[in-house]
Amino acid sequence: MKGNHLITDIINVDCASADYCEKWLKVLKEQVINNGLKIINSYSHIFLPPDLPGFTGYILIDASHFAIHTYTDEKKIALDLFSCGNVNTMFIFESICKHFAITKENIKSIHYIERF
């Protein structure tokens, strides 16, 4: 196998604060580095009133990308972890869940695809 892709929808999480955004991006970047990947670029945008509060962001890595988007009014997070290297995105997702105390009850859907 060379590469894997994890897409998940996380529900019932309070993701409206700017601090929460910064924590997520910090944890995602730590996961990139801790798994031997290289950050090429990253960008995030925090939505402030009058828009619904929340954030969207991505980390472009040497082996593809990690992306996140929140739906704060519905307490939902869409997370996309794709690596075309030998890094296991399911392992990374499990580490993220532990960090944010995300349980099975918070995971509405999860799709894991082995690539190539």
N, C-alpha and C positions, 0 to 999 in steps of 0.2 A: 504494500500500500504506500502510496505517496500522496499524502494530503487527506484532509477531512474537513467537514463543514458542519457546524452546529448552529442551528437557528432555533430560538426559543422565545416564547411569550411568557412573561412573568406577571402575575396579577396580585392585587391586594397589597401593594407596597406604597408607602408614602414617599414619593420621589419628587416632591415639589420644591424643596429648598436648594439654594445654590450650593450650600455645603455638601448636600447629597451628591450633586453633580461632580464636584471636585473630588469627593471620595471615590466615586465610581471610576473616574478617569485615572486617578492615582493607582487604584487597584488593577485596572486593565494594563496600565503601563508596567507595573511591577510584574504582572503575569508574563508580559512579553519578555522582559529582561530575565526573569527567573527561569524561563524556558529556553533561553539561548537564542532568542530571536532579536532582530535589530529593528528599531524604530526608524522609519524613513521620514515620516511626517505625521503630524496629528493636528486635529482641529476640533474645537467644540464651540457650541453656541448655547448660551443660556437665554431662554425666553422669559422676559419680564412683562408685567402688566403694561399695557392693556391686553397683551396676548395671555394665553394660559401659561402659567409658570411651568418651567421644565427645561429640558436640555436635549441636545442631540450632539453626537460626536463620533469621530472615527480615529483609528490609529492605523496608518498605512505601515505595514511591516514588510521586511524583506521576503517573507513567505506568504504574503497576501494582505489580510485586513482583519480588524476587529471594529465593530460598529455598534452603537447604542442609540436608542431613541425612546423618550418617555412620553406617556400620555397621562399627565398628572391629574387631569380631571376624572380619569377613570382608574387611577392608581395602577397603571400598566407600564411595563418596560418591554421593548423589543430588543433582543440581543442577537448579534450575528458574529460568530467567530469562525474564520476561515483560514486554514493553513495549508499551503501546498508542500509543506515540508513534513518532517517526521514527528512533529509535535501533536499530541493528542488533545484536541479541543474539548473533549468530554472531561478529561482530567482538569483542564483549566476551568471549565464551567463549575465543576464540583468544588474547586478551591474558592471560586467567587461566591458560590452559594454559602459555604461555611463562613466566609468573611462577613457577608451581609445577613446571615441567619435566614436565608431563603430555604423554605422547606418544600416537600413534594406538593403540599397544598397550594403553594404559590406558583407552581409551574403548570400553566394551562396547556401548553403544548411544547414538544421538543422534537426536533428533527435532526438526526445525526446521519451524515452521509460519508462513507469512505470514498475518496476520489482516486482516480488514476490507478 
